[in-house]
Amino acid sequence: MIWCGAPHRGNLFRALLIGLIIMGLILFISTDLAPLFRETGEMAGLSFPEGYGEVSSLDAGSQVVPWLLVRVISPFYGFD
């Protein structure tokens, strides 16, 4: 959480509040990209057990610009 604490000069309340907001956004973006990750994995030849849910990555959730690009081009290319 250093990326939340440093800009607020040690104010732990602000750092915690901003950290919770940012982590919530990261989890939302990761969950939103999960179907695309699973489809990409299947295209790469990975096999998933029956009943296995979606595949996600917290790293993908921290990349806001690629997520926005996927959301913009998804209607044209049929992404879920």
Z-matrix of the N, CA and C atoms (Angstrom, degrees):
N
C 1 1.451
C 2 1.527 1 111.14
N 3 1.325 2 116.84 1 17.17
C 4 1.461 3 119.31 2 178.87
C 5 1.517 4 111.34 3 -61.70
N 6 1.331 5 117.26 4 -32.19
C 7 1.456 6 120.34 5 179.36
C 8 1.522 7 112.09 6 -68.86
N 9 1.330 8 117.38 7 -13.39
C 10 1.473 9 120.54 8 175.27
C 11 1.521 10 111.37 9 -98.83
N 12 1.314 11 117.39 10 -33.35
C 13 1.463 12 120.77 11 -175.55
C 14 1.510 13 114.10 12 -79.71
N 15 1.317 14 117.56 13 -39.28
C 16 1.461 15 121.12 14 -175.36
C 17 1.531 16 113.41 15 -61.80
N 18 1.326 17 119.93 16 -47.09
C 19 1.469 18 118.71 17 -179.08
C 20 1.535 19 113.78 18 -65.25
N 21 1.314 20 117.45 19 -20.93
C 22 1.466 21 120.58 20 -177.48
C 23 1.521 22 111.89 21 -99.85
N 24 1.324 23 116.45 22 14.40
C 25 1.471 24 123.44 23 174.84
C 26 1.521 25 113.09 24 50.08
N 27 1.320 26 116.48 25 43.17
C 28 1.458 27 120.24 26 174.37
C 29 1.517 28 115.57 27 87.90
N 30 1.320 29 119.10 28 0.63
C 31 1.459 30 121.23 29 177.28
C 32 1.529 31 108.31 30 -72.59
N 33 1.320 32 116.52 31 99.91
C 34 1.464 33 121.08 32 -172.43
C 35 1.519 34 113.16 33 -66.24
N 36 1.326 35 117.67 34 -33.94
C 37 1.460 36 119.78 35 179.43
C 38 1.529 37 110.71 36 -63.76
N 39 1.328 38 116.56 37 -47.83
C 40 1.464 39 120.07 38 178.28
C 41 1.525 40 111.42 39 -63.37
N 42 1.331 41 116.04 40 -42.33
C 43 1.458 42 120.27 41 -179.71
C 44 1.527 43 110.76 42 -61.62
N 45 1.318 44 117.49 43 -42.53
C 46 1.458 45 121.22 44 178.76
C 47 1.525 46 110.93 45 -65.83
N 48 1.312 47 116.86 46 -43.62
C 49 1.460 48 120.97 47 -179.87
C 50 1.524 49 111.28 48 -62.57
N 51 1.316 50 117.45 49 -49.62
C 52 1.464 51 121.00 50 179.14
C 53 1.526 52 110.41 51 -65.27
N 54 1.339 53 117.19 52 -38.99
C 55 1.460 54 120.93 53 177.98
C 56 1.519 55 112.10 54 -60.94
N 57 1.327 56 117.10 55 -41.11
C 58 1.466 57 120.35 56 178.00
C 59 1.528 58 111.71 57 -65.15
N 60 1.320 59 115.94 58 -39.84
C 61 1.470 60 120.07 59 178.81
C 62 1.523 61 110.38 60 -65.59
N 63 1.331 62 116.42 61 -46.96
C 64 1.460 63 120.38 62 -179.20
C 65 1.525 64 110.56 63 -64.56
N 66 1.322 65 117.67 64 -42.85
C 67 1.467 66 120.18 65 179.78
C 68 1.528 67 110.83 66 -64.73
N 69 1.314 68 117.50 67 -36.99
C 70 1.466 69 120.60 68 175.47
C 71 1.518 70 111.53 69 -61.90
N 72 1.338 71 116.85 70 -41.73
C 73 1.461 72 120.23 71 177.85
C 74 1.529 73 111.11 72 -66.18
N 75 1.325 74 117.03 73 -40.05
C 76 1.462 75 120.58 74 178.46
C 77 1.529 76 110.20 75 -62.24
N 78 1.326 77 117.37 76 -43.00
C 79 1.467 78 120.20 77 178.75
C 80 1.526 79 111.74 78 -66.25
N 81 1.329 80 116.69 79 -37.89
C 82 1.469 81 120.41 80 178.25
C 83 1.525 82 110.63 81 -64.15
N 84 1.342 83 117.04 82 -47.59
C 85 1.460 84 120.58 83 -178.74
C 86 1.526 85 110.41 84 -64.54
N 87 1.328 86 117.56 85 -41.53
C 88 1.465 87 120.84 86 178.78
C 89 1.518 88 111.04 87 -61.26
N 90 1.316 89 116.77 88 -42.92
C 91 1.463 90 120.88 89 179.25
C 92 1.520 91 110.99 90 -67.38
N 93 1.320 92 116.69 91 -37.63
C 94 1.457 93 121.02 92 179.67
C 95 1.532 94 111.39 93 -65.80
N 96 1.321 95 117.66 94 -33.81
C 97 1.460 96 121.66 95 -179.25
C 98 1.527 97 113.59 96 -87.50
N 99 1.321 98 118.44 97 -5.37
C 100 1.463 99 121.91 98 -175.34
C 101 1.533 100 113.60 99 -57.31
N 102 1.330 101 120.96 100 -44.85
C 103 1.472 102 118.93 101 178.84
C 104 1.532 103 112.12 102 -61.69
N 105 1.310 104 117.12 103 -36.63
C 106 1.461 105 120.62 104 178.36
C 107 1.525 106 110.99 105 -66.80
N 108 1.330 107 117.26 106 -38.27
C 109 1.460 108 121.19 107 177.41
C 110 1.525 109 110.79 108 -64.37
N 111 1.325 110 116.90 109 -42.55
C 112 1.469 111 119.47 110 179.50
C 113 1.519 112 110.94 111 -64.75
N 114 1.322 113 116.35 112 -44.60
C 115 1.465 114 120.39 113 179.61
C 116 1.534 115 110.62 114 -62.15
N 117 1.308 116 116.79 115 -40.14
C 118 1.460 117 120.44 116 178.01
C 119 1.522 118 110.81 117 -65.13
N 120 1.322 119 117.22 118 -40.86
C 121 1.457 120 120.85 119 177.13
C 122 1.519 121 112.49 120 -62.37
N 123 1.324 122 116.65 121 -41.60
C 124 1.461 123 120.27 122 177.99
C 125 1.521 124 111.28 123 -65.98
N 126 1.337 125 116.95 124 -38.01
C 127 1.462 126 120.40 125 177.25
C 128 1.527 127 111.21 126 -66.06
N 129 1.321 128 117.39 127 -28.62
C 130 1.464 129 121.71 128 179.24
C 131 1.523 130 111.97 129 -82.54
N 132 1.325 131 117.41 130 -3.54
C 133 1.451 132 120.65 131 176.50
C 134 1.515 133 114.82 132 98.42
N 135 1.310 134 118.88 133 7.81
C 136 1.457 135 121.00 134 176.57
C 137 1.522 136 109.30 135 -74.98
N 138 1.303 137 116.39 136 142.69
C 139 1.464 138 119.92 137 176.83
C 140 1.531 139 108.02 138 -111.49
N 141 1.306 140 115.13 139 137.81
C 142 1.456 141 121.74 140 -179.38
C 143 1.520 142 108.80 141 -113.60
N 144 1.333 143 118.57 142 140.52
C 145 1.466 144 120.63 143 178.63
C 146 1.532 145 111.65 144 -62.82
N 147 1.313 146 115.41 145 155.25
C 148 1.472 147 120.70 146 177.99
C 149 1.520 148 109.67 147 -58.88
N 150 1.305 149 116.65 148 135.36
C 151 1.454 150 121.82 149 179.47
C 152 1.518 151 114.01 150 82.69
N 153 1.314 152 116.73 151 0.69
C 154 1.466 153 120.89 152 179.30
C 155 1.515 154 108.49 153 -70.82
N 156 1.304 155 117.03 154 136.67
C 157 1.462 156 121.71 155 -177.29
C 158 1.514 157 112.19 156 -79.33
N 159 1.281 158 114.62 157 -148.15
C 160 1.458 159 121.31 158 -178.22
C 161 1.522 160 111.14 159 -84.28
N 162 1.316 161 115.48 160 163.89
C 163 1.455 162 122.74 161 178.53
C 164 1.518 163 107.26 162 -113.54
N 165 1.323 164 116.63 163 134.49
C 166 1.452 165 119.39 164 -177.22
C 167 1.521 166 110.19 165 -142.41
N 168 1.318 167 115.95 166 174.59
C 169 1.454 168 121.98 167 -179.80
C 170 1.520 169 108.66 168 -150.80
N 171 1.322 170 116.79 169 131.26
C 172 1.461 171 119.47 170 176.62
C 173 1.516 172 111.25 171 -67.00
N 174 1.322 173 116.54 172 -28.61
C 175 1.458 174 119.45 173 177.68
C 176 1.526 175 110.73 174 -62.34
N 177 1.315 176 117.19 175 -40.53
C 178 1.464 177 120.42 176 178.28
C 179 1.524 178 110.91 177 -64.96
N 180 1.304 179 117.15 178 -32.04
C 181 1.460 180 120.62 179 179.54
C 182 1.505 181 113.43 180 -69.32
N 183 1.323 182 116.83 181 -21.62
C 184 1.470 183 119.17 182 -179.69
C 185 1.518 184 112.07 183 -87.95
N 186 1.320 185 117.49 184 -1.50
C 187 1.461 186 121.48 185 179.98
C 188 1.524 187 109.45 186 -102.16
N 189 1.311 188 116.62 187 91.24
C 190 1.461 189 121.46 188 -173.39
C 191 1.528 190 111.73 189 -72.56
N 192 1.326 191 118.19 190 -42.62
C 193 1.469 192 120.73 191 -176.38
C 194 1.531 193 111.76 192 -63.29
N 195 1.346 194 120.04 193 -48.08
C 196 1.474 195 117.97 194 176.43
C 197 1.526 196 112.65 195 -61.27
N 198 1.334 197 117.17 196 -35.27
C 199 1.465 198 119.62 197 178.16
C 200 1.535 199 110.35 198 -63.08
N 201 1.340 200 116.05 199 -42.80
C 202 1.466 201 119.24 200 177.96
C 203 1.524 202 111.03 201 -63.15
N 204 1.331 203 117.12 202 -40.77
C 205 1.463 204 120.01 203 177.94
C 206 1.522 205 111.53 204 -62.98
N 207 1.322 206 117.46 205 -40.94
C 208 1.468 207 120.67 206 177.61
C 209 1.520 208 109.93 207 -62.50
N 210 1.324 209 117.42 208 -42.13
C 211 1.465 210 120.49 209 179.80
C 212 1.530 211 111.12 210 -65.90
N 213 1.331 212 118.07 211 -34.41
C 214 1.473 213 121.11 212 -179.04
C 215 1.530 214 110.73 213 -72.91
N 216 1.339 215 118.08 214 -42.74
C 217 1.463 216 120.36 215 -175.89
C 218 1.516 217 113.36 216 -88.94
N 219 1.319 218 118.87 217 -10.39
C 220 1.472 219 120.68 218 -175.87
C 221 1.538 220 113.60 219 -59.49
N 222 1.327 221 120.72 220 -37.55
C 223 1.472 222 117.46 221 178.62
C 224 1.528 223 113.32 222 -64.61
N 225 1.321 224 117.03 223 -27.67
C 226 1.457 225 120.64 224 -177.30
C 227 1.526 226 113.28 225 -83.26
N 228 1.341 227 116.76 226 -25.70
C 229 1.453 228 120.61 227 -176.63
C 230 1.517 229 113.34 228 -112.56
N 231 1.301 230 118.52 229 0.16
C 232 1.453 231 122.14 230 175.13
C 233 1.517 232 115.80 231 77.23
N 234 1.345 233 117.47 232 25.68
C 235 1.457 234 119.56 233 174.69
C 236 1.518 235 108.66 234 -70.79
N 237 1.332 236 116.56 235 150.42
C 238 1.472 237 120.32 236 176.67
C 239 1.490 238 110.57 237 -81.27
